[in-house]
Amino acid sequence: MPKEFLYRGYSFSQLEQMPMDEFVRLLPSKFRRKLNRGLTPEHRKLLETIRAMKKSGETQSKPLKTHARDMLILPEMVGVNLAVHSGKEFVNITVTQQMIGHLLGEFVITNKKVLHGNPGIGASRSSMYVPLK
């Protein structure tokens, strides 16, 4: 049997029913200050779109694209498919319960592992003399 998800001692169903003011008190100070100052227009638009989608009950065939990597994941965002911009492309993620209290950008890396060429023609000057099979 899987372990029940708890965020600071509260189950997911309790977090969903909790008013936003109470949820903000559970967050670390950096995120408390961020939400107390207010959401940016970009964050507000994303949250309103998510609320409208959940209210209408429509299933998401395509993920919702966003550049808001610094958006805090709230309990009402769980289950939504998002495409978060990595700086070059949009990476699809599905928001789960364990992501609550983190930022969207934490789940989309912005750099890739560098894969250098194999020895052979065009790889480097020193590989010019490596025999090709």
N, CA, C and O atoms as a Tinker XYZ file with bonds, in Angstrom:
   532  protein
     1  N      0.843000   -1.183000    0.000000    73     2
     2  CA     0.000000    0.000000    0.000000    64     1     3
     3  C      0.886000    1.243000    0.000000    63     2     4     5
     4  O      1.773000    1.358000    0.846000    81     3
     5  N      0.666000    2.189000   -0.941000    73     3     6
     6  CA     1.518000    3.376000   -0.996000    64     5     7
     7  C      1.271000    4.294000    0.205000    63     6     8     9
     8  O      0.172000    4.371000    0.753000    81     7
     9  N      2.333000    4.973000    0.576000    73     7    10
    10  CA     2.257000    5.902000    1.689000    64     9    11
    11  C      1.428000    7.122000    1.286000    63    10    12    13
    12  O      1.557000    7.620000    0.167000    81    11
    13  N      0.584000    7.600000    2.187000    73    11    14
    14  CA    -0.262000    8.756000    1.899000    64    13    15
    15  C      0.591000   10.021000    1.862000    63    14    16    17
    16  O      1.463000   10.215000    2.708000    81    15
    17  N      0.337000   10.872000    0.885000    73    15    18
    18  CA     1.088000   12.110000    0.747000    64    17    19
    19  C      0.660000   13.106000    1.810000    63    18    20    21
    20  O     -0.532000   13.350000    1.993000    81    19
    21  N      1.626000   13.682000    2.509000    73    19    22
    22  CA     1.374000   14.735000    3.488000    64    21    23
    23  C      2.286000   15.913000    3.182000    63    22    24    25
    24  O      3.472000   15.730000    2.908000    81    23
    25  N      1.736000   17.121000    3.229000    73    23    26
    26  CA     2.539000   18.332000    3.111000    64    25    27
    27  C      2.429000   19.076000    4.429000    63    26    28    29
    28  O      1.377000   19.622000    4.762000    81    27
    29  N      3.509000   19.091000    5.163000    73    27    30
    30  CA     3.569000   19.739000    6.483000    64    29    31
    31  C      2.466000   19.242000    7.410000    63    30    32    33
    32  O      1.894000   20.013000    8.179000    81    31
    33  N      2.172000   17.937000    7.329000    73    31    34
    34  CA     1.201000   17.314000    8.219000    64    33    35
    35  C     -0.232000   17.331000    7.710000    63    34    36    37
    36  O     -1.124000   16.824000    8.390000    81    35
    37  N     -0.477000   17.897000    6.542000    73    35    38
    38  CA    -1.830000   17.978000    5.980000    64    37    39
    39  C     -1.929000   17.069000    4.763000    63    38    40    41
    40  O     -1.018000   17.025000    3.936000    81    39
    41  N     -3.034000   16.348000    4.657000    73    39    42
    42  CA    -3.247000   15.486000    3.492000    64    41    43
    43  C     -3.637000   16.350000    2.290000    63    42    44    45
    44  O     -3.955000   17.530000    2.434000    81    43
    45  N     -3.607000   15.742000    1.110000    73    43    46
    46  CA    -3.914000   16.490000   -0.105000    64    45    47
    47  C     -5.352000   16.992000   -0.101000    63    46    48    49
    48  O     -5.611000   18.115000   -0.534000    81    47
    49  N     -6.295000   16.177000    0.382000    73    47    50
    50  CA    -7.697000   16.618000    0.405000    64    49    51
    51  C     -7.880000   17.806000    1.350000    63    50    52    53
    52  O     -8.696000   18.688000    1.082000    81    51
    53  N     -7.128000   17.836000    2.453000    73    51    54
    54  CA    -7.208000   18.983000    3.364000    64    53    55
    55  C     -6.614000   20.233000    2.714000    63    54    56    57
    56  O     -7.128000   21.337000    2.894000    81    55
    57  N     -5.535000   20.055000    1.964000    73    55    58
    58  CA    -4.908000   21.199000    1.292000    64    57    59
    59  C     -5.825000   21.794000    0.229000    63    58    60    61
    60  O     -5.871000   23.012000    0.057000    81    59
    61  N     -6.557000   20.936000   -0.487000    73    59    62
    62  CA    -7.471000   21.424000   -1.526000    64    61    63
    63  C     -8.597000   22.267000   -0.946000    63    62    64    65
    64  O     -9.007000   23.257000   -1.551000    81    63
    65  N     -9.099000   21.882000    0.221000    73    63    66
    66  CA   -10.221000   22.589000    0.837000    64    65    67
    67  C     -9.781000   23.792000    1.657000    63    66    68    69
    68  O    -10.607000   24.615000    2.051000    81    67
    69  N     -8.491000   23.895000    1.915000    73    67    70
    70  CA    -7.942000   24.965000    2.751000    64    69    71
    71  C     -7.991000   26.301000    2.008000    63    70    72    73
    72  O     -7.669000   26.356000    0.821000    81    71
    73  N     -8.392000   27.385000    2.696000    73    71    74
    74  CA    -8.330000   28.706000    2.053000    64    73    75
    75  C     -6.880000   29.078000    1.727000    63    74    76    77
    76  O     -5.946000   28.590000    2.364000    81    75
    77  N     -6.709000   29.931000    0.749000    73    75    78
    78  CA    -5.368000   30.292000    0.302000    64    77    79
    79  C     -4.540000   30.931000    1.424000    63    78    80    81
    80  O     -3.331000   30.707000    1.499000    81    79
    81  N     -5.174000   31.722000    2.292000    73    79    82
    82  CA    -4.441000   32.371000    3.391000    64    81    83
    83  C     -3.823000   31.351000    4.334000    63    82    84    85
    84  O     -2.693000   31.529000    4.789000    81    83
    85  N     -4.560000   30.282000    4.631000    73    83    86
    86  CA    -4.028000   29.246000    5.510000    64    85    87
    87  C     -2.914000   28.467000    4.826000    63    86    88    89
    88  O     -1.919000   28.118000    5.460000    81    87
    89  N     -3.077000   28.194000    3.534000    73    87    90
    90  CA    -2.041000   27.458000    2.809000    64    89    91
    91  C     -0.754000   28.265000    2.752000    63    90    92    93
    92  O      0.336000   27.703000    2.866000    81    91
    93  N     -0.869000   29.577000    2.578000    73    91    94
    94  CA     0.312000   30.434000    2.496000    64    93    95
    95  C      1.110000   30.356000    3.790000    63    94    96    97
    96  O      2.339000   30.424000    3.756000    81    95
    97  N      0.443000   30.215000    4.922000    73    95    98
    98  CA     1.143000   30.120000    6.213000    64    97    99
    99  C      1.979000   28.851000    6.334000    63    98   100   101
   100  O      2.910000   28.804000    7.138000    81    99
   101  N      1.664000   27.820000    5.549000    73    99   102
   102  CA     2.419000   26.571000    5.606000    64   101   103
   103  C      3.711000   26.624000    4.793000    63   102   104   105
   104  O      4.607000   25.805000    5.000000    81   103
   105  N      3.810000   27.570000    3.883000    73   103   106
   106  CA     4.944000   27.632000    2.960000    64   105   107
   107  C      6.187000   28.196000    3.636000    63   106   108   109
   108  O      6.081000   28.887000    4.650000    81   107
   109  N      7.369000   27.908000    3.082000    73   107   110
   110  CA     8.593000   28.556000    3.557000    64   109   111
   111  C      8.528000   30.063000    3.323000    63   110   112   113
   112  O      7.739000   30.536000    2.505000    81   111
   113  N      9.360000   30.816000    4.045000    73   111   114
   114  CA     9.257000   32.273000    4.050000    64   113   115
   115  C      9.416000   32.894000    2.663000    63   114   116   117
   116  O      8.743000   33.878000    2.356000    81   115
   117  N     10.290000   32.343000    1.818000    73   115   118
   118  CA    10.498000   32.897000    0.481000    64   117   119
   119  C      9.196000   32.892000   -0.315000    63   118   120   121
   120  O      8.867000   33.874000   -0.981000    81   119
   121  N      8.455000   31.785000   -0.247000    73   119   122
   122  CA     7.215000   31.668000   -1.002000    64   121   123
   123  C      6.066000   32.412000   -0.321000    63   122   124   125
   124  O      5.159000   32.901000   -0.994000    81   123
   125  N      6.102000   32.499000    1.007000    73   123   126
   126  CA     5.090000   33.305000    1.717000    64   125   127
   127  C      5.181000   34.745000    1.263000    63   126   128   129
   128  O      4.173000   35.358000    0.912000    81   127
   129  N      6.392000   35.289000    1.269000    73   127   130
   130  CA     6.582000   36.684000    0.843000    64   129   131
   131  C      6.157000   36.877000   -0.603000    63   130   132   133
   132  O      5.539000   37.883000   -0.953000    81   131
   133  N      6.494000   35.905000   -1.438000    73   131   134
   134  CA     6.157000   35.999000   -2.863000    64   133   135
   135  C      4.643000   36.080000   -3.066000    63   134   136   137
   136  O      4.165000   36.893000   -3.857000    81   135
   137  N      3.887000   35.236000   -2.353000    73   135   138
   138  CA     2.430000   35.246000   -2.510000    64   137   139
   139  C      1.786000   36.432000   -1.802000    63   138   140   141
   140  O      0.765000   36.937000   -2.268000    81   139
   141  N      2.354000   36.889000   -0.692000    73   139   142
   142  CA     1.794000   38.046000   -0.001000    64   141   143
   143  C      1.958000   39.321000   -0.823000    63   142   144   145
   144  O      1.136000   40.232000   -0.724000    81   143
   145  N      3.007000   39.389000   -1.626000    73   143   146
   146  CA     3.206000   40.553000   -2.493000    64   145   147
   147  C      2.258000   40.533000   -3.679000    63   146   148   149
   148  O      2.019000   41.567000   -4.304000    81   147
   149  N      1.721000   39.375000   -3.990000    73   147   150
   150  CA     0.761000   39.264000   -5.088000    64   149   151
   151  C      1.369000   38.564000   -6.285000    63   150   152   153
   152  O      2.582000   38.581000   -6.494000    81   151
   153  N      0.506000   37.955000   -7.053000    73   151   154
   154  CA     0.944000   37.246000   -8.255000    64   153   155
   155  C      1.164000   38.234000   -9.392000    63   154   156   157
   156  O      0.491000   39.262000   -9.470000    81   155
   157  N      2.095000   37.922000  -10.260000    73   155   158
   158  CA     2.321000   38.748000  -11.443000    64   157   159
   159  C      1.162000   38.503000  -12.419000    63   158   160   161
   160  O      0.456000   37.503000  -12.296000    81   159
   161  N      0.964000   39.389000  -13.366000    73   159   162
   162  CA    -0.118000   39.171000  -14.342000    64   161   163
   163  C      0.013000   37.852000  -15.095000    63   162   164   165
   164  O     -0.991000   37.209000  -15.400000    81   163
   165  N      1.250000   37.444000  -15.397000    73   163   166
   166  CA     1.474000   36.179000  -16.098000    64   165   167
   167  C      1.044000   34.989000  -15.231000    63   166   168   169
   168  O      0.416000   34.049000  -15.720000    81   167
   169  N      1.390000   35.042000  -13.946000    73   167   170
   170  CA     1.002000   33.960000  -13.030000    64   169   171
   171  C     -0.510000   33.932000  -12.831000    63   170   172   173
   172  O     -1.122000   32.865000  -12.784000    81   171
   173  N     -1.101000   35.113000  -12.714000    73   171   174
   174  CA    -2.554000   35.205000  -12.506000    64   173   175
   175  C     -3.308000   34.625000  -13.706000    63   174   176   177
   176  O     -4.301000   33.916000  -13.545000    81   175
   177  N     -2.821000   34.938000  -14.907000    73   175   178
   178  CA    -3.468000   34.435000  -16.120000    64   177   179
   179  C     -3.370000   32.910000  -16.198000    63   178   180   181
   180  O     -4.339000   32.247000  -16.565000    81   179
   181  N     -2.205000   32.352000  -15.855000    73   179   182
   182  CA    -2.020000   30.904000  -15.850000    64   181   183
   183  C     -2.962000   30.246000  -14.853000    63   182   184   185
   184  O     -3.596000   29.240000  -15.169000    81   183
   185  N     -3.057000   30.805000  -13.656000    73   183   186
   186  CA    -3.923000   30.238000  -12.619000    64   185   187
   187  C     -5.393000   30.325000  -13.012000    63   186   188   189
   188  O     -6.149000   29.383000  -12.774000    81   187
   189  N     -5.808000   31.432000  -13.606000    73   187   190
   190  CA    -7.196000   31.575000  -14.054000    64   189   191
   191  C     -7.521000   30.579000  -15.163000    63   190   192   193
   192  O     -8.625000   30.036000  -15.205000    81   191
   193  N     -6.570000   30.338000  -16.056000    73   191   194
   194  CA    -6.776000   29.369000  -17.135000    64   193   195
   195  C     -6.931000   27.967000  -16.571000    63   194   196   197
   196  O     -7.790000   27.204000  -17.014000    81   195
   197  N     -6.096000   27.629000  -15.590000    73   195   198
   198  CA    -6.178000   26.309000  -14.959000    64   197   199
   199  C     -7.513000   26.148000  -14.244000    63   198   200   201
   200  O     -8.150000   25.099000  -14.338000    81   199
   201  N     -7.935000   27.188000  -13.530000    73   199   202
   202  CA    -9.229000   27.121000  -12.824000    64   201   203
   203  C    -10.379000   26.958000  -13.802000    63   202   204   205
   204  O    -11.304000   26.187000  -13.548000    81   203
   205  N    -10.331000   27.676000  -14.915000    73   203   206
   206  CA   -11.398000   27.580000  -15.917000    64   205   207
   207  C    -11.441000   26.185000  -16.538000    63   206   208   209
   208  O    -12.520000   25.647000  -16.786000    81   207
   209  N    -10.275000   25.603000  -16.787000    73   207   210
   210  CA   -10.228000   24.261000  -17.361000    64   209   211
   211  C    -10.792000   23.229000  -16.389000    63   210   212   213
   212  O    -11.536000   22.331000  -16.783000    81   211
   213  N    -10.426000   23.368000  -15.107000    73   211   214
   214  CA   -10.928000   22.414000  -14.116000    64   213   215
   215  C    -12.432000   22.584000  -13.910000    63   214   216   217
   216  O    -13.151000   21.603000  -13.718000    81   215
   217  N    -12.909000   23.835000  -13.952000    73   215   218
   218  CA   -14.336000   24.098000  -13.738000    64   217   219
   219  C    -15.174000   23.539000  -14.880000    63   218   220   221
   220  O    -16.246000   22.978000  -14.654000    81   219
   221  N    -14.679000   23.695000  -16.110000    73   219   222
   222  CA   -15.425000   23.184000  -17.261000    64   221   223
   223  C    -15.311000   21.669000  -17.370000    63   222   224   225
   224  O    -16.124000   21.033000  -18.042000    81   223
   225  N    -14.309000   21.084000  -16.716000    73   223   226
   226  CA   -14.152000   19.632000  -16.721000    64   225   227
   227  C    -13.613000   19.084000  -18.016000    63   226   228   229
   228  O    -13.711000   17.884000  -18.273000    81   227
   229  N    -13.041000   19.951000  -18.839000    73   227   230
   230  CA   -12.522000   19.482000  -20.120000    64   229   231
   231  C    -11.217000   18.719000  -19.902000    63   230   232   233
   232  O    -10.410000   19.070000  -19.041000    81   231
   233  N    -11.032000   17.685000  -20.688000    73   231   234
   234  CA    -9.790000   16.924000  -20.609000    64   233   235
   235  C     -8.752000   17.615000  -21.462000    63   234   236   237
   236  O     -9.057000   18.165000  -22.520000    81   235
   237  N     -7.537000   17.578000  -20.993000    73   235   238
   238  CA    -6.466000   18.255000  -21.704000    64   237   239
   239  C     -5.863000   17.324000  -22.741000    63   238   240   241
   240  O     -5.198000   16.347000  -22.399000    81   239
   241  N     -6.097000   17.628000  -23.995000    73   239   242
   242  CA    -5.437000   16.859000  -25.034000    64   241   243
   243  C     -4.038000   17.429000  -25.269000    63   242   244   245
   244  O     -3.076000   16.682000  -25.445000    81   243
   245  N     -3.936000   18.754000  -25.270000    73   243   246
   246  CA    -2.637000   19.404000  -25.422000    64   245   247
   247  C     -2.275000   20.078000  -24.101000    63   246   248   249
   248  O     -3.144000   20.645000  -23.439000    81   247
   249  N     -0.991000   20.020000  -23.710000    73   247   250
   250  CA    -0.587000   20.695000  -22.475000    64   249   251
   251  C     -0.656000   22.211000  -22.613000    63   250   252   253
   252  O     -0.528000   22.759000  -23.708000    81   251
   253  N     -0.855000   22.857000  -21.508000    73   251   254
   254  CA    -0.943000   24.313000  -21.448000    64   253   255
   255  C      0.474000   24.886000  -21.438000    63   254   256   257
   256  O      1.250000   24.596000  -20.527000    81   255
   257  N      0.817000   25.689000  -22.433000    73   255   258
   258  CA     2.178000   26.222000  -22.550000    64   257   259
   259  C      2.343000   27.441000  -21.653000    63   258   260   261
   260  O      1.451000   28.283000  -21.545000    81   259
   261  N      3.527000   27.515000  -21.003000    73   259   262
   262  CA     3.821000   28.655000  -20.151000    64   261   263
   263  C      5.322000   28.906000  -20.087000    63   262   264   265
   264  O      6.137000   27.990000  -20.202000    81   263
   265  N      5.656000   30.178000  -19.900000    73   263   266
   266  CA     7.048000   30.572000  -19.662000    64   265   267
   267  C      7.267000   30.852000  -18.182000    63   266   268   269
   268  O      8.382000   31.191000  -17.785000    81   267
   269  N      6.242000   30.721000  -17.366000    73   267   270
   270  CA     6.302000   31.080000  -15.946000    64   269   271
   271  C      7.008000   29.992000  -15.146000    63   270   272   273
   272  O      6.365000   29.202000  -14.454000    81   271
   273  N      8.344000   29.959000  -15.247000    73   271   274
   274  CA     9.129000   28.957000  -14.531000    64   273   275
   275  C      9.140000   29.233000  -13.029000    63   274   276   277
   276  O      9.382000   28.325000  -12.234000    81   275
   277  N      8.879000   30.484000  -12.637000    73   275   278
   278  CA     8.920000   30.845000  -11.230000    64   277   279
   279  C      7.539000   30.808000  -10.571000    63   278   280   281
   280  O      7.337000   31.396000   -9.508000    81   279
   281  N      6.593000   30.115000  -11.207000    73   279   282
   282  CA     5.257000   29.959000  -10.634000    64   281   283
   283  C      5.295000   28.887000   -9.556000    63   282   284   285
   284  O      5.805000   27.788000   -9.778000    81   283
   285  N      4.756000   29.210000   -8.396000    73   283   286
   286  CA     4.677000   28.264000   -7.291000    64   285   287
   287  C      3.550000   27.273000   -7.562000    63   286   288   289
   288  O      2.460000   27.669000   -7.978000    81   287
   289  N      3.806000   25.989000   -7.329000    73   287   290
   290  CA     2.787000   24.969000   -7.576000    64   289   291
   291  C      1.847000   24.918000   -6.384000    63   290   292   293
   292  O      2.266000   24.659000   -5.256000    81   291
   293  N      0.572000   25.169000   -6.647000    73   291   294
   294  CA    -0.474000   25.210000   -5.626000    64   293   295
   295  C     -1.301000   23.927000   -5.697000    63   294   296   297
   296  O     -1.277000   23.243000   -6.720000    81   295
   297  N     -2.035000   23.585000   -4.629000    73   295   298
   298  CA    -2.833000   22.353000   -4.643000    64   297   299
   299  C     -3.859000   22.286000   -5.770000    63   298   300   301
   300  O     -4.180000   21.197000   -6.246000    81   299
   301  N     -4.376000   23.431000   -6.203000    73   299   302
   302  CA    -5.383000   23.406000   -7.265000    64   301   303
   303  C     -4.779000   23.116000   -8.635000    63   302   304   305
   304  O     -5.522000   22.920000   -9.597000    81   303
   305  N     -3.464000   23.085000   -8.749000    73   303   306
   306  CA    -2.805000   22.812000  -10.024000    64   305   307
   307  C     -2.518000   21.321000  -10.225000    63   306   308   309
   308  O     -2.053000   20.926000  -11.294000    81   307
   309  N     -2.785000   20.498000   -9.225000    73   307   310
   310  CA    -2.457000   19.069000   -9.312000    64   309   311
   311  C     -3.303000   18.403000  -10.391000    63   310   312   313
   312  O     -4.512000   18.624000  -10.471000    81   311
   313  N     -2.657000   17.589000  -11.217000    73   311   314
   314  CA    -3.336000   16.863000  -12.275000    64   313   315
   315  C     -3.337000   17.566000  -13.613000    63   314   316   317
   316  O     -3.848000   17.021000  -14.592000    81   315
   317  N     -2.781000   18.761000  -13.682000    73   315   318
   318  CA    -2.791000   19.541000  -14.915000    64   317   319
   319  C     -1.530000   19.231000  -15.719000    63   318   320   321
   320  O     -0.443000   19.090000  -15.158000    81   319
   321  N     -1.687000   19.125000  -17.034000    73   319   322
   322  CA    -0.547000   18.950000  -17.930000    64   321   323
   323  C     -0.064000   20.321000  -18.372000    63   322   324   325
   324  O     -0.833000   21.112000  -18.917000    81   323
   325  N      1.212000   20.599000  -18.134000    73   323   326
   326  CA     1.793000   21.877000  -18.511000    64   325   327
   327  C      2.989000   21.646000  -19.416000    63   326   328   329
   328  O      3.668000   20.625000  -19.309000    81   327
   329  N      3.245000   22.584000  -20.298000    73   327   330
   330  CA     4.462000   22.595000  -21.113000    64   329   331
   331  C      5.246000   23.822000  -20.670000    63   330   332   333
   332  O      4.880000   24.951000  -20.996000    81   331
   333  N      6.331000   23.597000  -19.924000    73   331   334
   334  CA     7.119000   24.680000  -19.355000    64   333   335
   335  C      8.320000   24.926000  -20.253000    63   334   336   337
   336  O      8.971000   23.984000  -20.704000    81   335
   337  N      8.612000   26.204000  -20.511000    73   335   338
   338  CA     9.699000   26.561000  -21.412000    64   337   339
   339  C     11.042000   26.370000  -20.712000    63   338   340   341
   340  O     11.231000   26.821000  -19.582000    81   339
   341  N     11.973000   25.698000  -21.392000    73   339   342
   342  CA    13.290000   25.436000  -20.806000    64   341   343
   343  C     14.334000   26.436000  -21.284000    63   342   344   345
   344  O     15.504000   26.320000  -20.920000    81   343
   345  N     13.943000   27.401000  -22.080000    73   343   346
   346  CA    14.874000   28.341000  -22.663000    64   345   347
   347  C     15.061000   28.074000  -24.137000    63   346   348   349
   348  O     15.441000   28.966000  -24.895000    81   347
   349  N     14.794000   26.845000  -24.545000    73   347   350
   350  CA    14.928000   26.484000  -25.954000    64   349   351
   351  C     13.655000   25.837000  -26.478000    63   350   352   353
   352  O     13.256000   26.076000  -27.618000    81   351
   353  N     13.015000   25.015000  -25.644000    73   351   354
   354  CA    11.830000   24.276000  -26.063000    64   353   355
   355  C     10.882000   24.131000  -24.892000    63   354   356   357
   356  O     11.240000   24.438000  -23.755000    81   355
   357  N      9.677000   23.665000  -25.165000    73   355   358
   358  CA     8.707000   23.411000  -24.121000    64   357   359
   359  C      8.803000   21.947000  -23.698000    63   358   360   361
   360  O      8.798000   21.048000  -24.540000    81   359
   361  N      8.890000   21.717000  -22.388000    73   359   362
   362  CA     8.995000   20.369000  -21.842000    64   361   363
   363  C      7.695000   20.056000  -21.104000    63   362   364   365
   364  O      7.260000   20.821000  -20.243000    81   363
   365  N      7.078000   18.924000  -21.449000    73   363   366
   366  CA     5.800000   18.546000  -20.845000    64   365   367
   367  C      6.014000   17.965000  -19.454000    63   366   368   369
   368  O      6.879000   17.115000  -19.245000    81   367
   369  N      5.202000   18.443000  -18.503000    73   367   370
   370  CA     5.174000   17.859000  -17.164000    64   369   371
   371  C      3.722000   17.730000  -16.732000    63   370   372   373
   372  O      2.864000   18.504000  -17.157000    81   371
   373  N      3.457000   16.750000  -15.888000    73   371   374
   374  CA     2.152000   16.606000  -15.257000    64   373   375
   375  C      2.338000   16.897000  -13.780000    63   374   376   377
   376  O      3.160000   16.258000  -13.122000    81   375
   377  N      1.596000   17.843000  -13.255000    73   375   378
   378  CA     1.750000   18.257000  -11.867000    64   377   379
   379  C      1.176000   17.172000  -10.955000    63   378   380   381
   380  O      0.029000   16.756000  -11.121000    81   379
   381  N      1.976000   16.720000   -9.997000    73   379   382
   382  CA     1.552000   15.704000   -9.029000    64   381   383
   383  C      1.510000   16.307000   -7.630000    63   382   384   385
   384  O      1.933000   17.443000   -7.417000    81   383
   385  N      1.003000   15.540000   -6.693000    73   383   386
   386  CA     0.875000   16.021000   -5.317000    64   385   387
   387  C      2.230000   16.334000   -4.692000    63   386   388   389
   388  O      2.349000   17.277000   -3.910000    81   387
   389  N      3.248000   15.550000   -5.031000    73   387   390
   390  CA     4.564000   15.742000   -4.432000    64   389   391
   391  C      5.242000   17.032000   -4.885000    63   390   392   393
   392  O      6.232000   17.447000   -4.283000    81   391
   393  N      4.729000   17.669000   -5.929000    73   391   394
   394  CA     5.316000   18.902000   -6.447000    64   393   395
   395  C      4.808000   20.151000   -5.731000    63   394   396   397
   396  O      5.325000   21.244000   -5.964000    81   395
   397  N      3.810000   20.009000   -4.866000    73   395   398
   398  CA     3.224000   21.167000   -4.180000    64   397   399
   399  C      4.306000   21.864000   -3.359000    63   398   400   401
   400  O      5.081000   21.214000   -2.657000    81   399
   401  N      4.350000   23.191000   -3.455000    73   399   402
   402  CA     5.316000   23.977000   -2.695000    64   401   403
   403  C      6.640000   24.164000   -3.409000    63   402   404   405
   404  O      7.563000   24.747000   -2.839000    81   403
   405  N      6.762000   23.684000   -4.644000    73   403   406
   406  CA     7.973000   23.872000   -5.440000    64   405   407
   407  C      7.653000   24.808000   -6.600000    63   406   408   409
   408  O      6.496000   25.169000   -6.816000    81   407
   409  N      8.681000   25.194000   -7.338000    73   407   410
   410  CA     8.503000   26.026000   -8.516000    64   409   411
   411  C      8.446000   25.156000   -9.762000    63   410   412   413
   412  O      9.028000   24.071000   -9.789000    81   411
   413  N      7.747000   25.622000  -10.796000    73   411   414
   414  CA     7.651000   24.860000  -12.040000    64   413   415
   415  C      9.022000   24.635000  -12.670000    63   414   416   417
   416  O      9.282000   23.570000  -13.231000    81   415
   417  N      9.890000   25.623000  -12.579000    73   415   418
   418  CA    11.200000   25.525000  -13.202000    64   417   419
   419  C     12.104000   24.472000  -12.597000    63   418   420   421
   420  O     13.081000   24.062000  -13.224000    81   419
   421  N     11.794000   24.022000  -11.381000    73   419   422
   422  CA    12.620000   22.995000  -10.737000    64   421   423
   423  C     12.491000   21.653000  -11.451000    63   422   424   425
   424  O     13.363000   20.796000  -11.308000    81   423
   425  N     11.444000   21.461000  -12.198000    73   423   426
   426  CA    11.182000   20.174000  -12.829000    64   425   427
   427  C     11.527000   20.168000  -14.320000    63   426   428   429
   428  O     11.323000   19.166000  -15.004000    81   427
   429  N     12.048000   21.285000  -14.814000    73   427   430
   430  CA    12.438000   21.383000  -16.219000    64   429   431
   431  C     13.859000   21.936000  -16.251000    63   430   432   433
   432  O     14.080000   23.109000  -15.950000    81   431
   433  N     14.822000   21.089000  -16.616000    73   431   434
   434  CA    16.206000   21.549000  -16.618000    64   433   435
   435  C     16.466000   22.423000  -17.844000    63   434   436   437
   436  O     15.838000   22.260000  -18.890000    81   435
   437  N     17.402000   23.348000  -17.688000    73   435   438
   438  CA    17.655000   24.323000  -18.748000    64   437   439
   439  C     18.892000   24.000000  -19.563000    63   438   440   441
   440  O     19.175000   24.682000  -20.549000    81   439
   441  N     19.635000   22.975000  -19.173000    73   439   442
   442  CA    20.820000   22.617000  -19.949000    64   441   443
   443  C     20.828000   21.127000  -20.202000    63   442   444   445
   444  O     20.172000   20.356000  -19.502000    81   443
   445  N     21.585000   20.729000  -21.220000    73   443   446
   446  CA    21.673000   19.325000  -21.586000    64   445   447
   447  C     23.111000   18.866000  -21.448000    63   446   448   449
   448  O     24.037000   19.677000  -21.461000    81   447
   449  N     23.293000   17.561000  -21.315000    73   447   450
   450  CA    24.625000   16.982000  -21.259000    64   449   451
   451  C     25.296000   17.180000  -22.615000    63   450   452   453
   452  O     24.686000   16.956000  -23.660000    81   451
   453  N     26.552000   17.600000  -22.584000    73   451   454
   454  CA    27.284000   17.824000  -23.812000    64   453   455
   455  C     27.799000   16.486000  -24.329000    63   454   456   457
   456  O     28.514000   15.777000  -23.621000    81   455
   457  N     27.444000   16.148000  -25.535000    73   455   458
   458  CA    27.926000   14.924000  -26.174000    64   457   459
   459  C     28.858000   15.327000  -27.304000    63   458   460   461
   460  O     28.415000   15.806000  -28.347000    81   459
   461  N     30.164000   15.128000  -27.085000    73   459   462
   462  CA    31.128000   15.473000  -28.112000    64   461   463
   463  C     31.155000   14.381000  -29.166000    63   462   464   465
   464  O     30.717000   13.256000  -28.924000    81   463
   465  N     31.668000   14.719000  -30.327000    73   463   466
   466  CA    31.700000   13.775000  -31.431000    64   465   467
   467  C     32.643000   12.616000  -31.186000    63   466   468   469
   468  O     33.594000   12.729000  -30.414000    81   467
   469  N     32.374000   11.494000  -31.851000    73   467   470
   470  CA    33.253000   10.335000  -31.783000    64   469   471
   471  C     34.499000   10.611000  -32.612000    63   470   472   473
   472  O     34.471000   11.456000  -33.507000    81   471
   473  N     35.602000    9.901000  -32.322000    73   471   474
   474  CA    36.798000   10.095000  -33.140000    64   473   475
   475  C     36.496000    9.774000  -34.591000    63   474   476   477
   476  O     35.795000    8.808000  -34.893000    81   475
   477  N     37.023000   10.581000  -35.475000    73   475   478
   478  CA    36.793000   10.366000  -36.895000    64   477   479
   479  C     36.804000   11.676000  -37.630000    63   478   480   481
   480  O     37.263000   12.689000  -37.103000    81   479
   481  N     36.317000   11.665000  -38.806000    73   479   482
   482  CA    36.365000   12.847000  -39.654000    64   481   483
   483  C     35.488000   13.948000  -39.061000    63   482   484   485
   484  O     34.300000   13.742000  -38.811000    81   483
   485  N     36.083000   15.112000  -38.840000    73   483   486
   486  CA    35.346000   16.266000  -38.368000    64   485   487
   487  C     35.211000   16.372000  -36.864000    63   486   488   489
   488  O     34.701000   17.388000  -36.391000    81   487
   489  N     35.636000   15.387000  -36.076000    73   487   490
   490  CA    35.472000   15.454000  -34.635000    64   489   491
   491  C     36.443000   16.455000  -34.022000    63   490   492   493
   492  O     36.027000   17.352000  -33.289000    81   491
   493  N     37.734000   16.310000  -34.316000    73   491   494
   494  CA    38.747000   17.252000  -33.840000    64   493   495
   495  C     40.008000   17.065000  -34.667000    63   494   496   497
   496  O     40.105000   16.136000  -35.468000    81   495
   497  N     40.973000   17.956000  -34.465000    73   495   498
   498  CA    42.221000   17.858000  -35.222000    64   497   499
   499  C     43.022000   16.617000  -34.817000    63   498   500   501
   500  O     43.660000   15.982000  -35.657000    81   499
   501  N     42.983000   16.278000  -33.521000    73   499   502
   502  CA    43.790000   15.161000  -33.047000    64   501   503
   503  C     43.236000   13.815000  -33.508000    63   502   504   505
   504  O     43.975000   12.831000  -33.552000    81   503
   505  N     41.976000   13.756000  -33.844000    73   503   506
   506  CA    41.396000   12.491000  -34.254000    64   505   507
   507  C     41.550000   12.245000  -35.750000    63   506   508   509
   508  O     40.999000   11.287000  -36.292000    81   507
   509  N     42.295000   13.109000  -36.404000    73   507   510
   510  CA    42.479000   12.990000  -37.827000    64   509   511
   511  C     43.220000   11.693000  -38.187000    63   510   512   513
   512  O     43.020000   11.116000  -39.256000    81   511
   513  N     44.078000   11.258000  -37.263000    73   511   514
   514  CA    44.909000   10.102000  -37.535000    64   513   515
   515  C     44.383000    8.814000  -36.898000    63   514   516   517
   516  O     45.041000    7.777000  -36.979000    81   515
   517  N     43.197000    8.867000  -36.259000    73   515   518
   518  CA    42.592000    7.662000  -35.694000    64   517   519
   519  C     42.006000    6.871000  -36.841000    63   518   520   521
   520  O     41.185000    7.388000  -37.598000    81   519
   521  N     42.426000    5.594000  -36.981000    73   519   522
   522  CA    41.918000    4.821000  -38.102000    64   521   523
   523  C     40.414000    4.565000  -37.976000    63   522   524   525
   524  O     39.926000    4.231000  -36.896000    81   523
   525  N     39.693000    4.721000  -39.066000    73   523   526
   526  CA    38.269000    4.432000  -39.088000    64   525   527
   527  C     38.065000    2.956000  -39.376000    63   526   528   529
   528  O     38.800000    2.382000  -40.180000    81   527
   529  N     37.116000    2.349000  -38.759000    73   527   530
   530  CA    36.889000    0.897000  -38.942000    64   529   531
   531  C     36.320000    0.601000  -40.288000    63   530   532
   532  O     36.068000   -0.560000  -40.610000    81   531
